Amino acid sequence: MKNVVWFLLGIIGGFIAAHLMNKDPRGHELLGEIDARVTEFTDRLTDAYRAQEARLGSDVAE
């Protein structure tokens, strides 16, 4: 139970820190860059997954 409390406090602390960073123009820019990198990464993963799914689907159809 103690570990769950620490975990939740860490999550809440992270959200508070991100909110405070977002108020500062430099922090807002940094969070925007991080968001862009995460979006690019997830887009690449999605493209790779769909390519693999299409390749496997064509192998099954044969």
N, C-alpha and C positions, 0 to 999 in steps of 0.2 A: 504494500500500500504506500509505503514511504517513497518507493521508486516512481510510482505513478504520480504522486504529488510533485516530485522534482521534475519529471517529464513535462507535466502540464505547466509548471512555472517557467520552464525553459521555452515552451511554445509561446506562452503569453508574453514573456520577456522579448522574444524575437519579434513578435508582432508590434509591440510597443516601440522597439528600436527601429524597425522598418518605418513605422508611422512618423517617428521623429526625424529620421533621415529624409523622408519624402518631403517634409516641410522646408528643408534647406535646398536651395537651388542646385548646389553641387551634389547633394545626396539624391535629389530627384533625377539628375542626369546619370549618376552612377546606377541607380535602380533601373532606369530606362535602358542602359547598356546591358545590364544583366538580363533583363526581360527579353531584349532582342536576341541575345546569345541562346537563352533557353528556348525561345521560339524557333530559332534556326535549327537547334539540335533536335527538337521534337519533330520539326518538319522533315529533317533528314531521316529520322527513325521511321516516320510514317511512310515516306517514299520507299525506303528499303523494305519495309514490311509488305507494302502493296506489290512491289516488284517480286518479292519472294512468293507471295501468295499467288500472283499471276503465273509465275513459273511452275509452282507446284500444281496449280489448277490445270495448266496445260499438259503436265505430265500425266495426271490422272485421266484426262479426257482421251489420251491416246490409247 
